[in-house]
Amino acid sequence: MRILGTGSTAAKKIVTNDDLAKTMETSDEWIRERTGIAQRHVAEADESPATLGAEASRRAIEMAKLSAEDIDLILVATASSMQRVPSISCQIQAIIGAANAACIDVNAACAGFMTALTMADAYLKAGAFNKVLVIGTETLSDMVDWTDRTSCILFGDGAGAVVVTAGGNDLIYSLGADGTKGDALSCQIGAGVVMDGKEVYRFATRTVPICMKDAMDKAGITPADIDVFLLHQANIRIIEAIAKSMKEPMEKFPVNIANYGNMSSASIPVLLDEQVRAGKINAGDRIIMSGFGAGLTYGACILVWS
Ligand code: UT7
């Protein structure tokens, strides 16, 4: 798989920790210390998973030096759809004018981008499609209970996208889920997110290293062979714990959680786009991306940048 372009965006309105502290019993200090989050972006009425996903896609297609008509498949990872049909991928197709693309939505929550990327890989390997747009887009602000300080402080709204094609280096991955732990993080339609924070924390710090190790074993490499670890931006303490268990320095683990909070399936592609545009990921760099979340789901993908 070769990534031809990346793009990202976040909702326009910024809500700081101090803003939240005006409406609930919390503080900037508590949120920063426990999570690493300083602010999050929150969608307004004119923004949705489709509009954010479309903007991120436009930027990725532009970097790929393609036009929307060149895309033949759109895979959207999202848990934020507020309507059963049409899918977010169909809505994005209409906004960007990707008239030649088939459209599929995937819900694997915060492991969604990993899941969609592996599906793109399988379609490309099968020769079924040629230029695939893979998007992670979320407006989690629609789903949280804004009176629940234990969860609403965590989440934010944004989108990231990549355009991929066949060629380049093999995508090597490991995906999994533990449906028996579904109650640890759930959201009924019309109700707020319900989360057992400690359980999800334990799950992430235990399972992500095992999943990444599995992908590395398949690739025949060790953590020292990875140049950049792009982890789901859920909590800085989770990222630090995973870095420690990998015995790798935090310098290899870029973070942007302070600016965005947890954007679920959008977190990793937004971070990837920022790193690419900052010139921090270059040809030959071996990256690993790993996400975990509701389901509970998890996944890790390794790719040598080409
Ligand atoms: O994509 C996956 C999404 N989810 C996650 O990744 C969540 C993973 N879990 C976590 O990140 C952490 O468990 C949290 C950040 C959610 C919570 O951190 P914690 O260190 O596990 O805190 P806690 O739940 O043990 O709460 C400690 C105290 C409690 O008070 P008492 O019972 O000790 O008096 C909470 O009521 O902090 C209190 N608290 C708060 N205080 C100020 C909980 N939320 C807040 C808050 N502001 N926003």
Residues whose N, C-alpha, C, O or C-beta is under 5 A from the ligand:
A	BS01	UT7	E25 T26 S27 W30 R34 T35 C110 R149 T150 I153 G197 K198 V200 Y201 A234 N235 F292 G293
